[in-house]
């Protein structure tokens, strides 16, 4: 399973620094909404408690991930980080993949 450090180093592999050029305004809006929602989750939750986020927030993040996959757009960095931390916590691992809780 990936660590946060691996995801951070995975620019243009696991996440994109900005929405792709030539996307529709709706696709760009969805990309920025995903970034803002993930930023909010990251700022308001402790990494070990990320699995406790409201089920609807969780569904929105994973729904946006599926949408981005369908249109061939990488998600924003914030979303990729929150997703990997939630996946790690759900698997019983440390949130970041290092010794930091």
Secondary structure, 3 states (H helix, E strand, C coil): CCCHHHHHCCECCCEECCCCCCCCHHHHHHHHHHHHHHHHHHHHCCHHHHHHCCHHHHHHHHHHHHHHHHHCCCCEHHHHHHHHHHHHHHCCCCCCCCCCC
